[in-house]
Amino acid sequence: MNKSVITIAMPKGRIFGDACRLLRNAGFQLPETFETTRKLILDLDSEPFRFILAKPVDVPTYVEYGAADLGIAGKDVLLESGRDVYEMVDLGISKCHMAVAGLPQHQSRNPFLKIATKYPNIASDFYRRRGEQVDLIALNGSIELAPIVGLADAIVDIVSTGQTLKENGLVEFDRLLDISSRLIVNPVSYRLKKTLIDQIVEKMIKATEGTKVGMD
């Protein structure tokens, strides 16, 4: 493990742009082409950083197993994956929330029997704490389709603006938790590179105090 270089796992997609802006606000010199590159590994000349670009759901895995020292991941991914990482900073970016939603006419069916979701662990914990037994149906995409075609009574999914729900005739029934992206660190890396990582954490904390990028 190179003690002079920090490897950071970055989530491709929705969070990536917000994360790049926050890193720049923290004073890190990212190249102008950073957001448009198709490379999966990027070494910087201006900073002692190596970036790994990964799917958001995979970022905590790269960090837990030491392929990356740091990572930026949504709280939803962290809760669902349960990876052994340190959560250092709430970055306050890419804000959204987890909700139970479905067709308006199905709200009277509560408590629901069948729930479709990409987050079975989060959904299971939510209903267990409420003392309700539900049949969880795991899906990987187009979750909104499930109640429309009768596969499920409701869904548990991420909501940003609510526009997708609205366009598919769905409404929110319950709000589970608020979500934002977090700076995470590998426990071994933190012991070996504590000084460098603490410097990064301090800069990121200051950046979040002045800038809150995302969507309520």
Secondary structure, DSSP 8 states (H G I E B T S, - for coil): --TT-EEEEEE-SHHHHHHHHHHHHTT----TTTTT---SEEE-SSSSEEEEEE-GGGHHHHHHTTS-SEEEEEHHHHHHH--S-EEEEE---S-EEEEEEE-GGGGGG-S-SEEEES-HHHHHHHHHHTT---EEEE-SS-TTHHHHTTS-SEEEEEESSSHHHHHTT-EEEEEEEEE-EEEEE-HHHHHHSHHHHHHHHHHHHHHHHH---S--
